[in-house]
Amino acid sequence: MNSNQAEIQNHRKLGQELELFTSMEEAPGMPVFLPKGMVIRNELESLWKKKHQSAGYQEIKTPIMMKQSLWEQSGHWDHYHENMYFSRVDEQDYAIKPMSCPGAVLIFNSKRRSYRELPVRYAELGLVHRHELSGSLNGLLRVRSFTQDDAHLFVREDQIEPEIDSILDLIHEFYSRFGFSYKVELSTRPEDFMGSADMWDKAEASLESVLEAKGLPYQVNHGEGAFYGPKIDFHILDSLGRSWQCGTVQLDFQMPEKFGCSYIGEDSKPQQPVMIHRAIYGSIERFMAILIEHYAGEFPLWLAPVQAKIIPISEVHAEYGNQIKQQFEQAGFRIEVDCRLEKMGLKIREAEMQKIPYMIVIGDQEVLNRSLSIRRRKDKKLVVLSIEEAIMLLKKEMDSK
């Protein structure tokens, strides 16, 4: 990896230059998203919601702060409390959630369940807080406040392998969309674990079976599992060849037992479900940081905060520029007009620095012919098109991704 190139593509540097996010001393480790950064974030969340809805997930939202007794019951208090934030309200001790799993369990337990209902798949974009040391904070990569793209599935034992198989397909679909290749790791029982060794062996065997059946090469990380169960981790490879751990699939026999989760089986007796914890982005913030560096700020058209910039040659062309803008916006594109009384060279240079995918220049000829001169940043190719043709050009690029 070229260290100079890594510095050029540093997400903190690009985040500032492209006005995506910032940090403030009033909230260390808790990133502030600017309007352009929110466009990218919203696109990522929109994709996530759409894909999960079509894959049979139900979206939920659980409280950010819950009673300390819940975290004691879940095991987080014993295994994770040094990374948690606390508060006291009405003489009760509360903790701000570092993970969303207990909330999903409470929803599952909120009504009587039948074996016919399973699998139950809950998906949540859950805002969590974790106390990271100030010296370890790093832009969007290491933060104290972030949104995990969580999913918690409650399944019968006979559903474990087909559900994990479907999850692996969904993860592959997401990473392929961004052009990422990835490596897979299986992490097994750590020294500090909950439950019985037999239960762990059973869980690890289930994960291995799915990976083998899919023919996915994987590395085994002995002793690196979560305290409640083994996991499959996904490491994506960026444009500089660096590896980032993002997605995870974790099998959990412990939490359903701790919370008394049950469903009525086919034999009319209570049965305990198995819980699958799963994330794909890992967190929205960290995934954004990786994307910023992977693309070096030159986002694909569907993710770009501003997809096209209209540059009128002089003030008299501004009205036509606004007409073009209106038509592009009606077609669903994010577009701006640079009507400042500045030199053309400056406006073009600034659009280049903002890494906007398309630049549209309009002058006398374009106004006369009701056309536009459009240049794609990626290949610098300039073509003269009608407004309708230009919209079709961008739509075709959007559809191809």
C-alpha positions, 0 to 999 in steps of 0.5 A: 500500500502506498502511504502517500496515496493512503494519506490522500484518501484519508477519510478525515481529510476528504470528509472536511474537504467535501463537507461530509462530517466534522467533530466538535470538542463539545462532543468528542468521539460523537461525529456531526454529519453535515448536509452532504454527509447526510445524503450518503448516510441516507442512501446507505440506510435506504438501501439497507431498509429496502434490501431487508424488507425484501428479505423478510425482515421487520424493522424495529426501534428500541430505547437508547437507555434502559434499566441497569437490571436489564444489562445485568440479566443480559450479561453485558454488565459482567462482560462489558460495563467498563465500556458503557455509559450510565445515568440515574433517573427517578432513583433507578440506575440506567445504562445507555445501550452499547448494543441493541440485542436486549431490546430485540429480546424484549420485543420477542418476549412481548407476546406468546409465540408459536413454532409456525411464526419462526423465524422472526427476523428483526432489523434495527438501525440502532444508535449505540454508545461505547466508551472508547479512550480519547486517544483511540478516537479516529474520525468515523472509524473509531467513535463513541456514538454510532449506528449499528445495522443490527439484525436479531433473528429468533429461529428453531434449531432446524432453521439455523443453517438455512437462515445463516445461508440466506444471511451470507447471500445478503451480505454478498449482495451488499458488498458486491454493490460497492465492488468489495471482495472479502475474506471470511473468518470463523471465531470460536469459544473464548476463555471468558464465555457463557454457557456450556462447552457442549452448547458452544461445540454445537454452535460452532459446528453449525457455522462450519457446516454452512461455510463448508456447504457454500464453499466459502474459504475461511480462516479459524480464529481460535478463542476470538468469539463473542462471550455469548457465542461463536461468530463469522466475521467478514473482512472487506478489501478496499481499493488500496488492498487494506482489510476492514472487518465489517459484517458479522454473524453470531450464533447465541444460545445464551441470551434466549436462556437468560431472558426465558425466550420461548415458543410453543413447539409442534408438540404443544410444549415450550421450546427455546429459540436460538438467537442470531445476531447479525450486522452487514455494514458493522456501523453506518459511520465506520462503513462511510469512512471505509467508502470515503477512502475506498472511492477517494471521495469520488462516489458512484453516481447513486451515492454522490451528495451532488450528482451534477453541477450546472455552470452557466458561462455568464449571468444571462444563462442562469435562467436556463440553468435553473430550468435544467435543474428543475427537470433533473430534480423532477427526475430524482437527481441531486443537482446544483447551479453555480450562479456566482459571478466568478470566472468559469475556470474557478467554478470548474476547478471547484466542481472538480475539487468537490469530485462531482460526477457530472459537470454541465456547462451552458452558454449561448449555443446551449440556450439557443439549441435547448441543449447542454454540454455535459462532461463525466468526471470519470473519463473527462468525455464531453458530449452535447445532449438534449436535457431528456438525453442527459437525464436518460444518460444518468438514469442508465448509469444509476440503473447499471449500479 
